[in-house]
Amino acid sequence: MTKKLFVQAIVKYLAGVVLLGLLIFLPAGTLRFPNGWLLMALLFIPMLGAGIVMMLRDPALLEKRLNAKEKQGEQKEVVWGSGLMFIAAFVLAGLNFRFGWLRLPDWAVWTASVLFLLAYLMWGEVLRENAWLSRTVEVQEGQCVVDHGLYGVVRHPMYSASVLLFLSMPLVLNSPLSFLVMLCYLPLIAKRIRNEEKLLKKELPGYEEYTERVKYRLIPFIW
């Protein structure tokens, strides 16, 4: 672990806290938005713990996770589209609370909170199983196909976890309208997966054979 990596991780973490807080609480017009604080806690407390573990045990993996600069034009479009989707969903959630447009029953919010934490656990397991996991689409030096654990069920378990995370977020925020916005993530992630698999089949030895063994990309028995 280097001082530079530590500073980079802390700065990005605090920037995420501030940015999400602004996107949620400014449109809400108040800090008294309980569901906003619930999401902040569910998102950033486990994230801090995961970051500390990676920093102590696998700084190289943490560095790769902090590197979010896509090189491919098609993937950049997906990243930008996802960013706009998040901004719209969080702002809409704040406005929904402010003006009281649509509400969910309490059981739906708490169910979504449990699903969010389960998705976080899944995300952590994927990090444990795949040492080459990166936030960008690339094939790294020495990389080989991972086909055990969750990778024996679907080919992209990290994206499966992200779908569960992102679709539960607006429900935690008690915003059905934001949930509709977040559904845009499904075609975006499908586009990313198709582009990524094209690259992996071309540049990662054994990946095409892996796709024949593990049939489903994202959701077992569906796709």
C-alpha positions in Angstrom: 0.0 0.0 0.0 1.3 3.4 -0.9 0.4 6.8 0.4 -0.7 7.9 -3.0 -3.2 5.0 -3.2 -4.5 5.7 0.3 -5.1 9.4 -0.5 -6.7 8.5 -3.8 -9.1 6.1 -2.2 -10.1 8.5 0.6 -10.6 11.4 -1.8 -12.8 9.3 -4.1 -14.8 7.9 -1.2 -15.5 11.3 0.3 -16.3 12.8 -3.1 -18.9 10.0 -3.6 -20.5 10.7 -0.2 -20.7 14.5 -0.9 -22.0 14.0 -4.5 -24.7 11.5 -3.6 -25.7 13.7 -0.7 -26.1 16.7 -2.9 -28.1 14.8 -5.6 -30.5 13.4 -3.0 -30.9 16.1 -0.3 -30.8 19.3 -2.5 -33.9 18.3 -4.6 -35.6 17.1 -1.4 -35.1 20.6 0.0 -34.2 19.2 3.5 -31.9 17.0 5.3 -34.9 15.3 7.0 -35.2 12.7 4.4 -35.0 9.4 6.3 -34.8 7.2 3.1 -31.9 9.3 1.9 -29.9 8.6 5.0 -30.9 5.0 4.9 -29.4 4.6 1.4 -26.3 6.6 2.4 -25.7 4.2 5.3 -26.4 1.1 3.2 -24.1 2.2 0.5 -21.1 3.9 2.2 -20.7 1.9 5.4 -20.1 -1.4 3.6 -18.1 0.4 1.0 -15.7 1.8 3.6 -15.2 -1.7 5.1 -14.6 -3.3 1.7 -12.1 -0.5 0.8 -10.2 -1.0 4.1 -10.0 -4.8 3.5 -8.8 -4.3 -0.1 -6.2 -1.7 1.0 -4.7 -4.1 3.6 -5.0 -7.4 1.7 -4.9 -6.5 -2.0 -3.8 -3.0 -2.9 -3.4 -3.9 -6.6 -7.1 -4.9 -6.8 -8.1 -1.6 -5.1 -6.0 0.3 -7.6 -7.8 -1.4 -10.5 -11.2 -0.7 -8.9 -10.3 3.0 -8.6 -9.3 3.1 -12.3 -12.6 4.0 -14.1 -11.2 5.4 -17.4 -12.6 3.4 -20.3 -10.6 3.2 -23.5 -13.3 2.0 -25.9 -15.7 4.4 -27.3 -18.7 2.1 -27.0 -18.0 1.5 -23.3 -17.6 5.3 -22.7 -21.1 5.7 -24.1 -22.4 3.1 -21.6 -20.6 4.9 -18.7 -22.0 8.3 -19.7 -25.5 6.9 -20.1 -25.3 5.2 -16.7 -24.1 8.5 -15.1 -27.0 10.4 -16.5 -29.4 7.7 -15.4 -28.1 7.9 -11.8 -28.3 11.7 -11.7 -31.9 11.6 -13.0 -33.0 8.8 -10.6 -31.5 10.4 -7.4 -32.8 13.9 -8.2 -36.2 12.5 -8.9 -36.2 10.6 -5.6 -35.5 13.9 -3.8 -38.3 15.6 -5.6 -40.6 12.7 -5.0 -40.0 13.1 -1.3 -40.3 16.9 -1.4 -43.7 16.9 -3.2 -45.1 13.5 -2.0 -45.9 12.2 -5.4 -45.7 8.4 -5.0 -45.0 6.3 -1.9 -44.2 2.7 -1.3 -45.3 0.6 1.8 -42.7 0.2 4.5 -42.2 -3.5 3.8 -41.1 -2.7 0.2 -38.4 -0.3 1.5 -37.1 -2.8 4.0 -37.2 -5.7 1.5 -35.2 -3.6 -0.9 -32.7 -2.8 1.8 -32.1 -6.5 2.5 -31.7 -7.1 -1.3 -29.2 -4.3 -1.4 -27.1 -5.8 1.3 -27.3 -9.3 -0.3 -26.1 -7.7 -3.6 -23.2 -6.2 -1.7 -22.3 -9.6 -0.3 -22.4 -11.0 -3.8 -20.2 -8.2 -5.0 -17.7 -9.0 -2.3 -17.7 -12.7 -3.2 -17.0 -11.8 -6.9 -14.0 -9.7 -5.8 -12.7 -12.6 -3.8 -13.1 -15.1 -6.7 -11.7 -12.9 -9.5 -8.3 -11.3 -9.0 -8.4 -9.7 -12.4 -11.6 -7.8 -11.9 -11.5 -4.3 -13.2 -13.9 -1.4 -13.7 -12.8 -1.1 -17.3 -13.2 -3.6 -20.2 -9.7 -5.0 -20.8 -7.7 -8.1 -20.8 -4.8 -7.9 -18.4 -1.3 -9.5 -18.6 -1.4 -13.1 -17.2 -5.2 -13.1 -17.0 -7.0 -16.5 -17.3 -10.6 -17.5 -17.4 -12.3 -17.7 -13.9 -15.0 -20.5 -14.1 -15.6 -21.5 -10.4 -18.0 -20.2 -7.8 -20.5 -17.6 -9.0 -18.7 -17.7 -12.4 -19.9 -21.3 -12.8 -23.5 -20.0 -12.6 -23.4 -16.9 -14.8 -20.6 -15.4 -16.8 -20.9 -11.9 -15.3 -21.8 -12.2 -11.6 -20.4 -8.7 -10.9 -23.0 -7.2 -13.3 -25.7 -9.4 -11.8 -24.8 -7.9 -8.4 -24.9 -4.4 -9.9 -28.3 -4.9 -11.4 -29.7 -5.9 -8.0 -27.9 -3.0 -6.3 -29.1 -0.4 -8.7 -32.7 -1.6 -9.0 -33.0 -1.7 -5.2 -31.6 1.8 -4.7 -34.7 3.7 -5.8 -36.9 1.4 -3.7 -34.8 2.1 -0.6 -35.3 5.8 -1.5 -39.1 5.1 -1.6 -39.3 6.4 -5.2 -41.2 4.3 -7.7 -40.5 6.9 -10.4 -36.8 6.6 -9.9 -37.2 2.8 -10.2 -38.6 3.4 -13.7 -35.5 5.5 -14.6 -33.2 2.8 -13.2 -34.7 0.2 -15.5 -32.7 2.0 -18.3 -29.7 0.2 -16.7 -30.8 -3.1 -18.2 -30.2 -2.2 -21.9 -27.1 -0.3 -20.9 -25.5 -3.3 -19.1 -26.6 -5.7 -21.9 -24.8 -3.5 -24.4 -21.7 -3.5 -22.2 -21.7 -7.2 -21.8 -22.0 -7.9 -25.5 -19.1 -5.6 -26.2 -17.0 -7.1 -23.4 -17.6 -10.6 -24.5 -16.6 -9.8 -28.1 -13.2 -8.5 -26.7 -12.8 -11.5 -24.3 -13.5 -14.1 -27.0 -10.9 -12.4 -29.2 -8.1 -11.8 -26.6 -8.6 -14.1 -23.6 -7.6 -17.7 -24.3 -10.3 -20.2 -23.3 -13.1 -17.7 -23.0 -15.1 -18.9 -26.0 -15.0 -22.5 -24.6 -16.1 -21.0 -21.2 -19.2 -19.4 -22.9 -20.2 -22.8 -24.1 -20.0 -24.4 -20.6 -21.7 -21.5 -18.8 -24.7 -20.5 -20.9 -26.1 -17.6 -19.0 -24.6 -14.1 -18.9 -26.5 -12.3 -16.2 -29.6 -14.2 -14.9 -29.7 -18.0 -14.7 -32.3 -19.6 -17.1 -33.2 -16.1 -18.5 -30.1 -14.5 -20.2 
